[in-house]
Amino acid sequence: LDGRVVFHTIFRDITEHRRAEEAEARLVAILEATPDLVSIADLQGRLVYLNRAGRTMLGIDDSVDLARYNLREFHDAANAQVVMTEGIPTAMREGTWSGETELVALDGHAIAVSQVILAHKAPNGTVAFMSTIAREITERKRADEFRRLRSAALHAVVDGIVITDRAGVIEWINPAFTQLTGY
């Protein structure tokens, strides 16, 4: 050659790739910000992803490798039965299942949750992975139980009880009130 250096330049438009990365980063930010547990598991139940709220709920440190955990470890026998015989089969058949169960944190305490199990399908129609979204409802369950106990106690009292609104309109009476007054 004559001593000249020849450079070839190749340009590639990466705009779409960047947009996809930015969209993925936004989705991860949403998942990490939600107060609900969000998880992804493979078909054997091994955790692939668990957001910050889920790690906190279950007592899993950020530095721990999730692959060492199986979702079954976070359910007692009765709740595992519901998830394995009802939740997962329904999700695999219909795409989604929702219900109330309890999770068990690593320290052993029970956490009442309302959860949704989703089956995510590959382009060929087979289930590729599962995800779960769970909202803690422990306080709501306690309040429901308290209301149930209070109602049972009010119904069992032998004295007549009547509850009215501010205008004097009767809102509730117990059975003893009916027996005593005939109303």
Backbone as CSV, one residue per row, in Angstrom:
resi,resn,N_x,N_y,N_z,CA_x,CA_y,CA_z,C_x,C_y,C_z
1,LEU,0.823,-1.190,0.000,0.000,0.000,0.000,0.863,1.248,0.000
2,ASP,0.217,2.340,-0.133,0.954,3.597,-0.262,1.183,4.302,1.065
3,GLY,0.985,3.619,2.207,1.233,4.218,3.510,0.048,4.920,4.132
4,ARG,-1.027,4.945,3.429,-2.213,5.582,4.001,-2.924,4.597,4.920
5,VAL,-3.494,5.104,5.985,-4.259,4.288,6.919,-5.737,4.448,6.568
6,VAL,-6.392,3.325,6.480,-7.799,3.350,6.137,-8.600,2.947,7.363
7,PHE,-9.562,3.759,7.692,-10.451,3.458,8.820,-11.831,3.149,8.289
8,HIS,-12.423,2.137,8.864,-13.810,1.822,8.553,-14.612,2.053,9.818
9,THR,-15.685,2.720,9.680,-16.528,3.014,10.826,-17.887,2.364,10.612
10,ILE,-18.348,1.717,11.668,-19.663,1.112,11.618,-20.504,1.769,12.698
11,PHE,-21.646,2.261,12.307,-22.576,2.870,13.246,-23.789,1.967,13.395
12,ARG,-24.250,1.906,14.605,-25.461,1.136,14.843,-26.373,1.973,15.724
13,ASP,-27.613,2.062,15.337,-28.603,2.827,16.095,-29.033,1.991,17.308
14,ILE,-28.743,2.485,18.501,-29.088,1.755,19.722,-30.231,2.447,20.479
15,THR,-30.954,3.304,19.792,-32.046,4.038,20.425,-33.078,3.097,21.034
16,GLU,-33.516,2.112,20.266,-34.524,1.177,20.774,-33.989,0.380,21.958
17,HIS,-32.741,-0.012,21.887,-32.115,-0.754,22.987,-32.092,0.103,24.255
18,ARG,-31.727,1.364,24.110,-31.709,2.283,25.262,-33.091,2.491,25.833
19,ARG,-34.081,2.644,24.965,-35.459,2.814,25.433,-35.915,1.580,26.209
20,ALA,-35.568,0.417,25.728,-35.940,-0.828,26.418,-35.264,-0.897,27.786
21,GLU,-33.992,-0.517,27.859,-33.287,-0.509,29.145,-33.919,0.485,30.111
22,GLU,-34.282,1.656,29.610,-34.915,2.664,30.460,-36.284,2.189,30.950
23,ALA,-37.046,1.559,30.078,-38.356,1.026,30.473,-38.184,-0.057,31.543
24,GLU,-37.195,-0.930,31.366,-36.926,-1.979,32.357,-36.519,-1.365,33.694
25,ALA,-35.690,-0.334,33.658,-35.267,0.332,34.891,-36.464,0.959,35.606
26,ARG,-37.399,1.535,34.857,-38.601,2.108,35.468,-39.459,1.020,36.118
27,LEU,-39.612,-0.100,35.433,-40.395,-1.204,36.002,-39.766,-1.741,37.286
28,VAL,-38.461,-1.904,37.292,-37.765,-2.375,38.496,-37.933,-1.350,39.617
29,ALA,-37.869,-0.065,39.307,-38.063,0.972,40.330,-39.465,0.880,40.929
30,ILE,-40.459,0.614,40.103,-41.834,0.464,40.598,-41.923,-0.751,41.509
31,LEU,-41.381,-1.883,41.067,-41.423,-3.111,41.862,-40.714,-2.935,43.202
32,GLU,-39.610,-2.232,43.196,-38.854,-2.030,44.432,-39.532,-1.028,45.356
33,ALA,-40.356,-0.138,44.819,-41.013,0.885,45.634,-42.337,0.419,46.241
34,THR,-42.954,-0.610,45.661,-44.260,-1.028,46.164,-44.138,-1.624,47.566
35,PRO,-45.145,-1.401,48.416,-45.105,-1.979,49.767,-45.540,-3.450,49.791
36,ASP,-45.979,-3.981,48.651,-46.403,-5.372,48.557,-45.231,-6.264,48.160
37,LEU,-45.312,-7.526,48.578,-44.327,-8.513,48.156,-44.554,-8.806,46.683
38,VAL,-43.484,-8.778,45.899,-43.528,-9.163,44.494,-42.385,-10.140,44.275
39,SER,-42.726,-11.333,43.771,-41.691,-12.340,43.554,-41.844,-12.992,42.198
40,ILE,-40.734,-13.543,41.731,-40.707,-14.360,40.522,-40.025,-15.664,40.915
41,ALA,-40.609,-16.776,40.470,-40.028,-18.090,40.757,-40.013,-18.919,39.482
42,ASP,-39.056,-19.840,39.423,-39.054,-20.771,38.297,-40.117,-21.840,38.547
43,LEU,-40.262,-22.756,37.630,-41.332,-23.746,37.737,-41.110,-24.757,38.856
44,GLN,-39.915,-24.805,39.422,-39.654,-25.667,40.573,-39.901,-24.926,41.892
45,GLY,-40.265,-23.647,41.804,-40.555,-22.863,42.995,-39.367,-22.114,43.564
46,ARG,-38.208,-22.185,42.907,-37.028,-21.464,43.386,-37.180,-19.972,43.101
47,LEU,-36.888,-19.155,44.106,-36.990,-17.709,43.934,-35.951,-17.205,42.949
48,VAL,-36.393,-16.390,42.019,-35.522,-15.751,41.044,-35.406,-14.265,41.366
49,TYR,-36.529,-13.683,41.856,-36.565,-12.258,42.198,-37.505,-12.089,43.384
50,LEU,-37.127,-11.215,44.290,-37.981,-10.826,45.407,-37.683,-9.365,45.708
51,ASN,-38.716,-8.530,45.633,-38.487,-7.099,45.837,-38.147,-6.789,47.298
52,ARG,-37.798,-5.545,47.548,-37.372,-5.092,48.875,-38.443,-5.367,49.929
53,ALA,-39.711,-5.052,49.620,-40.796,-5.275,50.585,-40.941,-6.762,50.896
54,GLY,-40.775,-7.609,49.894,-40.858,-9.052,50.104,-39.730,-9.561,50.971
55,ARG,-38.519,-9.058,50.737,-37.376,-9.458,51.572,-37.609,-9.037,53.023
56,THR,-38.125,-7.829,53.203,-38.408,-7.346,54.558,-39.493,-8.202,55.206
57,MET,-40.575,-8.452,54.478,-41.696,-9.227,55.002,-41.249,-10.616,55.450
58,LEU,-40.402,-11.252,54.650,-39.993,-12.619,54.934,-38.717,-12.715,55.763
59,GLY,-38.052,-11.567,55.978,-36.838,-11.562,56.794,-35.606,-12.043,56.059
60,ILE,-35.545,-11.783,54.750,-34.397,-12.201,53.945,-33.490,-10.999,53.722
61,ASP,-32.258,-11.104,54.142,-31.276,-10.032,53.990,-30.978,-9.791,52.510
62,ASP,-30.696,-8.535,52.164,-30.399,-8.162,50.776,-29.194,-8.902,50.207
63,SER,-28.249,-9.282,51.058,-27.027,-9.923,50.578,-27.190,-11.416,50.314
64,VAL,-28.322,-11.990,50.723,-28.532,-13.433,50.586,-28.967,-13.780,49.163
65,ASP,-28.392,-14.839,48.621,-28.752,-15.323,47.286,-30.121,-15.984,47.352
66,LEU,-31.060,-15.467,46.577,-32.432,-15.972,46.596,-32.554,-17.401,46.079
67,ALA,-31.630,-17.828,45.244,-31.715,-19.154,44.641,-31.714,-20.269,45.689
68,ARG,-31.286,-19.972,46.892,-31.262,-21.011,47.928,-32.633,-21.242,48.560
69,TYR,-33.622,-20.398,48.202,-34.955,-20.519,48.786,-35.972,-21.042,47.777
70,ASN,-36.862,-21.885,48.282,-38.002,-22.351,47.506,-39.241,-21.753,48.149
71,LEU,-40.202,-21.371,47.339,-41.415,-20.740,47.867,-42.124,-21.594,48.913
72,ARG,-42.013,-22.921,48.803,-42.660,-23.803,49.773,-42.161,-23.563,51.191
73,GLU,-40.924,-23.076,51.327,-40.345,-22.815,52.650,-41.078,-21.709,53.396
74,PHE,-41.853,-20.908,52.698,-42.509,-19.762,53.311,-44.001,-19.994,53.541
75,HIS,-44.401,-21.268,53.582,-45.786,-21.641,53.873,-45.789,-22.776,54.892
76,ASP,-46.735,-22.747,55.813,-46.930,-23.915,56.667,-47.630,-24.980,55.829
77,ALA,-47.841,-26.162,56.409,-48.396,-27.284,55.639,-49.766,-26.969,55.048
78,ALA,-50.649,-26.367,55.834,-52.010,-26.097,55.357,-52.013,-25.090,54.212
79,ASN,-51.246,-24.021,54.342,-51.211,-23.005,53.286,-50.452,-23.492,52.057
80,ALA,-49.428,-24.302,52.254,-48.724,-24.897,51.115,-49.677,-25.778,50.326
81,GLN,-50.552,-26.491,51.033,-51.547,-27.342,50.378,-52.470,-26.503,49.494
82,VAL,-52.939,-25.364,50.009,-53.814,-24.487,49.229,-53.087,-23.987,47.980
83,VAL,-51.861,-23.526,48.165,-51.097,-22.983,47.038,-50.795,-24.068,46.005
84,MET,-50.396,-25.257,46.479,-49.985,-26.325,45.565,-51.159,-27.006,44.861
85,THR,-52.309,-27.136,45.544,-53.424,-27.866,44.936,-54.466,-26.954,44.309
86,GLU,-54.486,-25.688,44.711,-55.485,-24.759,44.181,-54.835,-23.596,43.440
87,GLY,-53.933,-22.886,44.106,-53.361,-21.665,43.542,-52.572,-21.873,42.268
88,ILE,-51.546,-22.694,42.335,-50.682,-22.892,41.166,-51.418,-23.588,40.023
89,PRO,-52.166,-24.675,40.283,-52.888,-25.284,39.154,-53.877,-24.328,38.477
90,THR,-54.578,-23.530,39.279,-55.521,-22.570,38.693,-54.776,-21.524,37.867
91,ALA,-53.675,-21.013,38.408,-52.885,-20.024,37.669,-52.342,-20.616,36.369
92,MET,-51.890,-21.865,36.412,-51.339,-22.486,35.204,-52.431,-22.727,34.164
93,ARG,-53.630,-22.991,34.629,-54.748,-23.260,33.715,-55.380,-21.968,33.195
94,GLU,-55.597,-21.004,34.118,-56.344,-19.793,33.770,-55.481,-18.534,33.672
95,GLY,-54.236,-18.640,34.072,-53.334,-17.489,34.022,-53.170,-16.783,35.346
96,THR,-54.188,-16.871,36.226,-54.107,-16.167,37.500,-54.960,-16.869,38.558
97,TRP,-54.573,-16.703,39.801,-55.344,-17.175,40.954,-55.174,-16.137,42.048
98,SER,-56.248,-15.877,42.784,-56.121,-14.977,43.933,-56.832,-15.599,45.122
99,GLY,-56.291,-15.342,46.285,-56.870,-15.874,47.510,-56.124,-15.357,48.721
100,GLU,-56.578,-15.773,49.876,-55.933,-15.386,51.131,-55.250,-16.605,51.714
101,THR,-53.979,-16.420,52.071,-53.190,-17.472,52.696,-52.329,-16.838,53.784
102,GLU,-51.462,-17.641,54.352,-50.470,-17.116,55.289,-49.090,-17.506,54.811
103,LEU,-48.173,-16.562,54.922,-46.771,-16.835,54.686,-46.102,-17.000,56.047
104,VAL,-44.957,-17.650,56.060,-44.195,-17.812,57.291,-42.823,-17.193,57.047
105,ALA,-42.495,-16.179,57.838,-41.199,-15.516,57.712,-40.097,-16.429,58.236
106,LEU,-38.861,-16.090,57.932,-37.739,-16.904,58.386,-37.680,-17.038,59.905
107,ASP,-38.168,-16.015,60.631,-38.159,-16.102,62.091,-39.342,-16.898,62.640
108,GLY,-40.211,-17.410,61.741,-41.304,-18.275,62.149,-42.649,-17.599,62.339
109,HIS,-42.714,-16.275,62.293,-44.020,-15.638,62.520,-44.876,-15.684,61.250
110,ALA,-46.186,-15.852,61.477,-47.138,-15.965,60.379,-47.556,-14.583,59.898
111,ILE,-47.752,-14.474,58.583,-48.145,-13.216,57.956,-49.352,-13.511,57.076
112,ALA,-50.511,-13.000,57.463,-51.712,-13.177,56.639,-51.575,-12.293,55.403
113,VAL,-51.846,-12.879,54.232,-51.716,-12.131,52.985,-52.885,-12.405,52.053
114,SER,-53.177,-11.409,51.260,-54.037,-11.569,50.102,-53.069,-11.647,48.937
115,GLN,-53.120,-12.740,48.189,-52.106,-12.898,47.154,-52.701,-13.254,45.807
116,VAL,-51.927,-12.918,44.796,-52.252,-13.252,43.417,-51.069,-14.037,42.879
117,ILE,-51.361,-15.195,42.300,-50.329,-15.995,41.636,-50.595,-15.897,40.138
118,LEU,-49.554,-15.584,39.388,-49.659,-15.431,37.938,-48.747,-16.434,37.238
119,ALA,-49.255,-17.069,36.191,-48.445,-17.948,35.346,-48.108,-17.178,34.078
120,HIS,-46.822,-17.051,33.801,-46.371,-16.307,32.624,-45.960,-17.299,31.545
121,LYS,-46.562,-17.167,30.376,-46.347,-18.142,29.310,-45.316,-17.669,28.294
122,ALA,-44.590,-18.635,27.787,-43.631,-18.407,26.702,-44.415,-18.280,25.395
123,PRO,-43.786,-17.795,24.336,-44.481,-17.665,23.046,-45.108,-18.975,22.545
124,ASN,-44.538,-20.117,22.941,-45.090,-21.397,22.485,-46.274,-21.872,23.327
125,GLY,-46.660,-21.067,24.348,-47.830,-21.395,25.159,-47.544,-22.145,26.441
126,THR,-46.319,-22.599,26.639,-45.987,-23.291,27.884,-45.688,-22.264,28.978
127,VAL,-45.901,-22.651,30.221,-45.618,-21.743,31.335,-44.113,-21.632,31.501
128,ALA,-43.609,-20.410,31.487,-42.173,-20.154,31.585,-41.745,-19.884,33.023
129,PHE,-42.577,-19.141,33.771,-42.259,-18.832,35.161,-43.525,-18.367,35.854
130,MET,-43.456,-18.265,37.177,-44.587,-17.843,37.998,-44.200,-16.572,38.752
131,SER,-45.201,-15.745,39.020,-44.951,-14.586,39.884,-46.063,-14.497,40.917
132,THR,-45.748,-13.848,41.999,-46.706,-13.671,43.095,-46.665,-12.231,43.557
133,ILE,-47.842,-11.691,43.823,-47.969,-10.383,44.458,-48.783,-10.632,45.722
134,ALA,-48.240,-10.222,46.862,-48.923,-10.486,48.131,-48.953,-9.224,48.984
135,ARG,-50.136,-8.915,49.505,-50.327,-7.765,50.385,-50.621,-8.283,51.785
136,GLU,-49.884,-7.769,52.745,-50.103,-8.192,54.130,-51.461,-7.696,54.615
137,ILE,-52.238,-8.615,55.205,-53.570,-8.277,55.718,-53.732,-8.730,57.166
138,THR,-52.623,-8.881,57.872,-52.662,-9.362,59.250,-53.540,-8.473,60.118
139,GLU,-53.381,-7.167,60.039,-54.184,-6.258,60.864,-55.659,-6.327,60.505
140,ARG,-55.967,-6.422,59.222,-57.361,-6.544,58.812,-57.980,-7.819,59.358
141,LYS,-57.219,-8.923,59.321,-57.716,-10.198,59.849,-57.966,-10.099,61.351
142,ARG,-57.074,-9.427,62.063,-57.273,-9.234,63.512,-58.527,-8.406,63.777
143,ALA,-58.722,-7.350,63.006,-59.899,-6.497,63.179,-61.174,-7.280,62.859
144,ASP,-61.140,-8.106,61.808,-62.300,-8.938,61.472,-62.622,-9.898,62.603
145,GLU,-61.602,-10.509,63.183,-61.811,-11.445,64.285,-62.372,-10.725,65.506
146,PHE,-61.866,-9.525,65.781,-62.380,-8.748,66.904,-63.865,-8.420,66.689
147,ARG,-64.219,-7.987,65.480,-65.629,-7.692,65.181,-66.506,-8.935,65.332
148,ARG,-66.005,-10.075,64.901,-66.758,-11.318,65.024,-66.979,-11.668,66.498
149,LEU,-65.929,-11.551,67.307,-66.054,-11.843,68.737,-66.994,-10.860,69.422
150,ARG,-66.875,-9.587,69.076,-67.745,-8.576,69.669,-69.204,-8.838,69.299
151,SER,-69.442,-9.186,68.050,-70.795,-9.482,67.611,-71.347,-10.702,68.349
152,ALA,-70.528,-11.727,68.494,-70.968,-12.927,69.208,-71.293,-12.591,70.661
153,ALA,-70.479,-11.756,71.288,-70.723,-11.373,72.685,-72.014,-10.563,72.805
154,LEU,-72.240,-9.620,71.904,-73.452,-8.805,71.955,-74.704,-9.648,71.725
155,HIS,-74.605,-10.652,70.883,-75.740,-11.542,70.643,-76.010,-12.448,71.846
156,ALA,-74.978,-12.744,72.627,-75.126,-13.667,73.753,-75.587,-12.983,75.039
157,VAL,-75.493,-11.669,75.116,-75.883,-10.940,76.323,-77.385,-11.140,76.588
158,VAL,-77.754,-11.376,77.875,-79.168,-11.604,78.216,-79.939,-10.298,78.350
159,ASP,-79.254,-9.190,78.510,-79.918,-7.890,78.568,-80.186,-7.399,77.151
160,GLY,-81.261,-6.655,76.980,-81.585,-6.088,75.680,-80.646,-4.955,75.333
161,ILE,-80.147,-4.971,74.116,-79.260,-3.904,73.635,-79.844,-3.361,72.341
162,VAL,-79.927,-2.031,72.266,-80.377,-1.375,71.059,-79.366,-0.285,70.714
163,ILE,-79.025,-0.194,69.449,-78.098,0.837,68.976,-78.853,1.685,67.974
164,THR,-78.814,3.009,68.210,-79.494,3.939,67.304,-78.486,4.923,66.729
165,ASP,-78.896,5.575,65.650,-78.070,6.667,65.144,-78.416,7.931,65.936
166,ARG,-77.837,9.055,65.603,-78.056,10.298,66.346,-79.496,10.780,66.293
167,ALA,-80.194,10.392,65.246,-81.597,10.809,65.097,-82.550,9.844,65.817
168,GLY,-82.021,8.816,66.435,-82.859,7.861,67.152,-83.369,6.720,66.305
169,VAL,-82.894,6.597,65.079,-83.293,5.495,64.208,-82.505,4.251,64.626
170,ILE,-83.243,3.162,64.867,-82.600,1.926,65.316,-81.756,1.342,64.183
171,GLU,-80.491,1.071,64.521,-79.578,0.467,63.557,-79.332,-1.003,63.852
172,TRP,-79.421,-1.383,65.146,-79.138,-2.775,65.489,-79.759,-3.098,66.844
173,ILE,-80.244,-4.312,66.974,-80.726,-4.818,68.262,-80.221,-6.239,68.430
174,ASN,-80.073,-6.658,69.695,-79.651,-8.033,69.900,-80.888,-8.921,70.118
175,PRO,-80.723,-10.236,70.059,-81.881,-11.128,70.238,-82.581,-10.954,71.578
176,ALA,-81.853,-10.623,72.632,-82.485,-10.436,73.939,-83.449,-9.251,73.910
177,PHE,-83.135,-8.193,73.195,-84.034,-7.045,73.075,-85.350,-7.499,72.432
178,THR,-85.263,-8.297,71.398,-86.463,-8.818,70.726,-87.286,-9.660,71.681
179,GLN,-86.658,-10.509,72.447,-87.377,-11.374,73.393,-88.030,-10.548,74.510
180,LEU,-87.331,-9.535,74.998,-87.851,-8.736,76.110,-88.985,-7.813,75.679
181,THR,-88.891,-7.271,74.471,-89.872,-6.265,74.046,-90.919,-6.807,73.084
182,GLY,-90.637,-7.919,72.461,-91.561,-8.450,71.476,-91.422,-7.801,70.107
183,TYR,-90.510,-6.853,69.983,-90.297,-6.198,68.673,-89.222,-6.936,67.896
